[in-house]
């Protein structure tokens, strides 16, 4: 009977800890993205599937976005679909125009990372061929090509 009591206590303590972490993560999302709607939380596992963070997929001003937070609510990274005209850095727009003259820009995704900074993923269609590339916030290819 005593083992059952200890087991129940540990179970409820664990549930309370998980709930507290979830509240921290939800609060962190609302602070960083106050206008986020249609939020869907998923576990974002590391490469070896030994640990995880929380990833929120959501809409922000009618655009798809996502953000990753640690279990205790610290922001790690986010990304959002934007249009070419919403790229706020002239060097990035110029680099894309130079690399893809006369091409249709199909999609632009802006990434922000605590550790890496900002970069843009571009998908373009030139004639009947689709191409993808990435640029850092200075308009240089990302990751840098050696």
N, C-alpha and C positions, 0 to 999 in steps of 0.2 A: 504494500500500500504506500509505503514511504517513497519507493522508486517512482511510482505513478505520480505522486504529488510533486516530486522534483522535476520530472519530465514535463508535467503540465506547466509548472512555473517557468521553466526554460523556454517552452514553446510560446507562452504569452509574452515573455520578455523579448523574444526574437520578433514576434509580430509587432510589438510596440516599437522596437528599433527600426524595423522596415517601414512602418507607418511614418515615423519621425523623419526618416531619410526622404521618403516620398514627398512629405510636406515641404521639406527644404528645397527639393528639386522643382516642385510646382511653383513655389514662391520665387525661385531664381528665374524660371522661365517668364513669369509674369513681370518681374522687374526688368529683365532685358528686352522682352518683346511684349509690352502691355496690350497691344492690339491683336495678339495671336488668337485665332479661332480655329475650330475643328481640330483640336489637339488630340493626337494619338501617340501614346507612349509605348516604346519598345526597348528591350534590353539591347545594348550595343556591345557585343562581346569583343575582346581582344583577339589577336591572331590565333592564339593557342586555346581560346575558349576557357581560360582559367579565371578570368575576371571580367567584369562588365561595368558600363556606365549606362545612364539613361539617355535615350534619344527621343526627342519630340519631333514628330512630323506635324506640320500645321499650315494654315493659310495666313498670310500677312498681306493685307490690302489686295485680296484676290490673286495672290501669287503663292506658289508652293514654296515652302521653306522647311528647314530642319535645323535642330540644334542639339548638341551633345553636352551633357552635364555629368560631373562626377556624382557619386552616391550622396555626397554631402552638399550638393548644390553649386559647385563651382563650374562656371562655363568653360568649355574646352574649344568648341568650334561650332560654326553654323554655315549654312549655305542657303541661297535663295535664287530663284529664277528672276532675271531682269531682262529688259529689252536693251538693244544696242544703245539707244539714246539715253538710257539710264546709267550708263557707265560714266562715273563722275570724274574720271581721270583722262585728260586729253592725250597723254602719252600712250595709254592703252588703246583708245579709239584710233589714234594714228597708226599704231603698229598693226592693228587688225585691218584697217583700210589698205595699208601697204602690202600685207601678206595675202589679202583676199580681195583684190580689186575686181570689180564686176561680178562678185559672188553674192549670193543671198545668205545672210546670217540667220540660221535656223534657230539657234538658242544661245543664251549667255547665262552662265551660272557664276555668281560671285561667292567665293569662299572666304571666310574669316576664321583664323586659327590662333589660339593663344600662343602657340609655339612657332608657327610658320609665318603668320601675317596674312595678308590678303592676296588672292590671285583669282583669275577669271578663266573659266573653261568656255571655249567657243566651239560651236559646231556650225560649219558653213557648207553650202551647196554651190559648187562651181560646175556649171553645165549639168551633167548627170552624176557627178561624183561628190560624195560627202567627205569632208575632212574635219578633223578635230585638232585643236591645239590649246595651249594654256599660256597665260601671260601673268607676270607678277605685277605689282602695283606701279612699276616704272615702265611697263610696256615691253619688258624683256621676256624671251621665252622662259617658260616655267615648267618643270624644273630646268635649270640652266643646262644647255646642251654642251657637251664636252667635245 
